[in-house]
């Protein structure tokens, strides 16, 4: 094993911790399945995969009981935290349980069932590594997806240090048909990747930047083509945050320019920033953000 590096001709755009998603609807909460296109469970037929948990959807009554239990816990949480905040006399002192702020878009695959791999034999998604499954990988093992201008790469970190990694899987960007955010998810972090061969997977991704460089049209800009004002702005950002990585500059759909510097920590913990960004106009001046910028 060795620390992963991009090819000499390859530009690393972003990275994020990643894993197969988990269901949030009462019948499938905390569960996931691996399916072929006939909805058969294929996890025991995936080459090289170790044994993992086998799930069964809860009954309607079990699902209702689980929902009622969550409401009870949330009510207790609100009461306790409200009392503590009144005693403290200050703002919120702790974060509560996450809530799902969206409705299901696909009842069959989000409420009644929850496939995270949908793949016929020989398709791209069928080759995804078992280490992405939190129910199979060892405690402390982390998986990171790296997005470059040429491909997606998944690497594994057996001990969480980031010093010794293993290449687990990769695909060319030309293999991807679409990338979709799925708001009916924990912390709204699920992403579905659809491949051109008809297979797809559903991932829990910890960085919005990862989605940005895959789902939106990105016009990457070469440093030498910047205006003098833009070059000064980029040089100032690099001088302030010298991470040893070349800046990633892209013209956004709004017409603004986004400059991003990846931080040196290849394996950030959830919640840690993975980059420093700066938004500028054609002359390099600061500009107000637009919804199409990120």
C-alpha positions in Angstrom: 0.0 0.0 0.0 1.1 3.6 -0.6 -0.4 7.1 -0.5 -2.5 7.7 -3.6 -1.4 10.3 -6.1 -3.0 11.5 -9.3 -1.5 10.8 -12.7 1.0 13.4 -13.9 -1.6 14.7 -16.4 -4.5 14.6 -14.0 -6.0 17.4 -11.9 -7.4 16.5 -8.5 -10.6 18.5 -8.1 -12.0 17.4 -4.7 -12.3 14.5 -2.3 -14.8 13.3 0.3 -15.4 10.6 2.8 -17.9 8.2 1.2 -19.9 5.1 2.0 -23.0 3.2 0.9 -26.0 5.1 2.1 -28.5 3.8 4.7 -32.3 4.0 4.6 -34.2 6.5 6.7 -37.8 5.5 6.2 -39.3 3.6 9.1 -39.4 0.2 7.3 -35.8 0.4 6.1 -34.1 2.8 8.5 -30.4 1.8 9.0 -30.6 -0.9 6.3 -29.3 -1.3 2.7 -29.6 -3.9 -0.1 -27.6 -4.8 -3.1 -29.8 -5.7 -6.0 -29.8 -6.9 -9.6 -32.2 -5.5 -12.1 -34.8 -8.1 -11.1 -34.6 -6.8 -7.5 -32.8 -10.0 -6.3 -30.4 -9.7 -3.4 -26.9 -10.2 -4.9 -24.6 -9.5 -2.0 -23.7 -13.1 -1.5 -22.8 -13.4 -5.2 -20.4 -10.4 -5.4 -16.9 -11.7 -5.9 -14.6 -11.2 -3.0 -17.2 -9.8 -0.7 -17.1 -11.1 2.9 -20.2 -12.0 4.7 -22.3 -9.1 6.0 -25.6 -8.3 7.6 -28.8 -9.5 6.0 -31.7 -7.2 6.5 -35.5 -7.6 6.2 -37.8 -4.6 5.9 -39.8 -4.0 9.1 -43.6 -4.6 9.0 -45.9 -1.6 8.9 -46.6 -1.9 12.7 -42.9 -2.1 13.5 -42.3 0.9 11.3 -45.0 2.9 13.1 -43.5 1.9 16.5 -40.1 3.0 15.4 -41.5 6.4 14.3 -43.4 6.8 17.5 -40.2 6.0 19.5 -38.2 8.6 17.6 -40.9 11.2 18.2 -40.8 10.3 21.9 -37.0 10.7 22.1 -37.2 14.0 20.2 -39.8 15.3 22.6 -37.7 14.3 25.6 -34.6 15.9 24.0 -36.5 19.2 23.3 -37.7 19.3 26.9 -34.3 18.6 28.5 -32.4 21.0 26.2 -34.9 23.7 26.7 -34.5 23.4 30.5 -30.7 23.5 30.2 -30.8 26.5 27.9 -33.1 28.4 30.3 -30.7 27.6 33.1 -27.7 28.7 31.1 -29.3 31.8 29.8 -27.5 31.5 26.4 -28.0 30.1 23.0 -28.2 26.5 21.9 -25.6 24.4 23.8 -25.8 21.2 21.9 -27.0 19.8 18.6 -30.1 17.6 18.5 -31.0 14.5 16.5 -30.9 15.1 12.7 -34.2 15.4 11.0 -35.3 14.6 7.5 -36.6 17.7 5.8 -37.8 16.2 2.5 -40.3 13.8 1.3 -39.5 10.6 -0.6 -39.0 11.0 -4.3 -38.9 7.2 -5.1 -41.2 5.2 -2.7 -40.2 1.9 -4.2 -36.5 2.5 -3.6 -36.6 4.8 -0.5 -39.6 3.6 1.6 -40.4 0.0 0.7 -36.9 -1.1 -0.3 -33.5 0.6 -0.1 -31.0 -0.6 -2.8 -27.6 1.1 -2.7 -26.4 -1.0 -5.7 -28.6 -1.7 -8.7 -26.5 -3.7 -11.1 -26.6 -6.4 -13.7 -23.6 -8.7 -14.1 -20.6 -7.0 -15.7 -21.8 -3.4 -15.1 -19.8 -0.7 -13.5 -21.7 -0.5 -10.2 -21.4 -4.3 -9.8 -17.6 -3.8 -9.3 -17.9 -1.4 -6.3 -15.8 -2.5 -3.3 -17.2 -4.0 -0.2 -15.2 -1.6 2.0 -17.8 1.0 1.2 -20.3 -1.0 3.3 -20.1 0.1 6.9 -21.7 -3.3 7.9 -18.7 -5.2 6.5 -15.5 -3.1 6.8 -13.4 -3.2 10.0 -13.9 -0.6 12.7 -11.9 2.5 12.0 -11.6 1.8 8.2 -12.5 4.8 6.1 -13.2 5.2 2.4 -12.6 8.3 0.4 -13.7 9.2 -3.1 -11.4 11.4 -5.2 -12.8 13.3 -8.2 -10.4 14.3 -10.9 -10.9 15.8 -14.3 -10.6 12.3 -15.7 -12.1 9.8 -13.3 -13.5 8.9 -9.8 -11.2 6.9 -7.6 -12.2 5.2 -4.3 -9.3 4.6 -1.9 -9.3 2.9 1.5 -7.6 3.9 4.7 -7.3 0.8 7.0 -6.1 2.7 10.1 -7.6 6.2 9.6 -4.2 7.9 9.4 -4.1 8.6 5.7 -0.5 7.6 5.5 -1.0 4.2 3.9 -3.9 3.8 1.5 -5.1 1.2 -0.9 -6.7 1.7 -4.3 -10.1 0.0 -4.2 -12.0 1.1 -7.3 -12.1 3.6 -10.1 -14.1 4.5 -13.2 -13.7 7.0 -16.0 -15.9 10.1 -15.9 -17.1 9.1 -19.4 -18.8 6.1 -17.7 -21.1 8.4 -15.7 -24.6 9.3 -17.1 -25.9 11.4 -14.2 -25.3 12.4 -10.6 -28.3 13.2 -8.5 -28.7 14.6 -4.9 -31.3 12.7 -2.8 -32.7 15.0 -0.1 -34.6 12.2 1.5 -31.6 11.1 3.5 -29.7 11.7 6.7 -28.4 15.2 6.7 -29.4 15.4 3.0 -26.1 13.8 2.0 -27.2 11.0 -0.3 -26.0 11.0 -3.9 -27.1 8.6 -6.7 -24.5 7.9 -9.4 -26.1 6.6 -12.6 -23.8 4.9 -15.1 -24.3 4.7 -18.8 -24.7 0.9 -18.7 -27.9 1.3 -16.7 -26.4 0.4 -13.2 -26.4 2.8 -10.3 -25.4 3.2 -6.7 -26.5 5.3 -3.8 -23.8 6.8 -1.6 -23.6 8.9 1.6 -21.2 11.7 0.7 -19.8 14.1 3.3 -18.9 17.0 1.0 -21.0 19.2 -1.2 -18.0 20.0 -3.3 -17.8 16.4 -4.4 -21.3 16.8 -5.9 -20.4 20.1 -7.5 -17.6 18.8 -9.6 -19.7 15.8 -10.8 -23.2 17.1 -11.3 -22.8 20.5 -12.7 -21.1 21.6 -15.9 -17.6 22.7 -15.0 -15.4 24.8 -17.2 -12.0 24.4 -15.8 -9.8 27.5 -16.3 -6.0 27.4 -16.8 -4.0 29.7 -14.5 -2.3 31.3 -17.5 -5.6 32.5 -19.1 -6.6 34.6 -16.1 -6.8 38.4 -16.2 -4.2 40.3 -14.2 -6.7 41.1 -11.5 -7.8 37.4 -11.3 -4.2 36.3 -11.1 -3.5 38.7 -8.2 -6.5 37.4 -6.4 -5.5 33.7 -6.9 -1.8 34.5 -5.9 -3.0 36.2 -2.7 -5.2 33.2 -1.8 -2.3 30.7 -2.5 0.1 32.8 -0.4 -2.4 32.9 2.5 -3.1 29.1 2.3 -0.1 27.3 1.0 -1.3 23.7 0.9 1.1 22.6 -1.8 -1.7 21.8 -4.2 -2.4 23.8 -7.4 -5.6 25.8 -7.3 -8.7 24.5 -9.0 -10.3 27.3 -11.0 -13.7 27.0 -12.7 -16.1 29.3 -14.4 -19.5 28.6 -12.8 -22.8 28.6 -14.7 -23.5 32.1 -13.3 -20.3 33.5 -15.0 -18.4 33.9 -11.7 -15.1 32.2 -11.1 -14.6 29.8 -8.2 -11.0 29.2 -6.9 -10.6 26.2 -4.6 -7.5 25.0 -2.7 -7.7 21.5 -1.2 -6.4 21.3 2.4 -3.5 18.9 3.0 -5.6 16.4 5.1 -6.6 13.7 2.7 -8.8 12.0 5.2 -10.8 14.8 7.1 -13.2 13.7 9.7 -16.9 14.5 9.0 -17.5 18.3 9.5 -13.9 19.3 8.8 -13.4 21.6 5.8 -11.7 20.0 2.8 -10.9 23.2 1.0 -10.6 27.0 1.0 -12.7 28.7 -1.6 -12.8 32.2 -3.1 -15.4 33.6 -5.5 -14.4 36.3 -7.9 -15.6 38.2 -11.0 -13.9 38.7 -14.4 -11.6 41.4 -13.0 -10.7 39.4 -9.8 -12.8 41.4 -7.4 -15.0 39.7 -4.8 -18.5 39.1 -5.9 -21.7 38.1 -4.2 -22.5 34.4 -4.5 -25.1 33.1 -6.9 -27.1 29.8 -6.4 -25.3 28.5 -9.6 -21.9 29.1 -8.1 -21.8 26.1 -5.8 
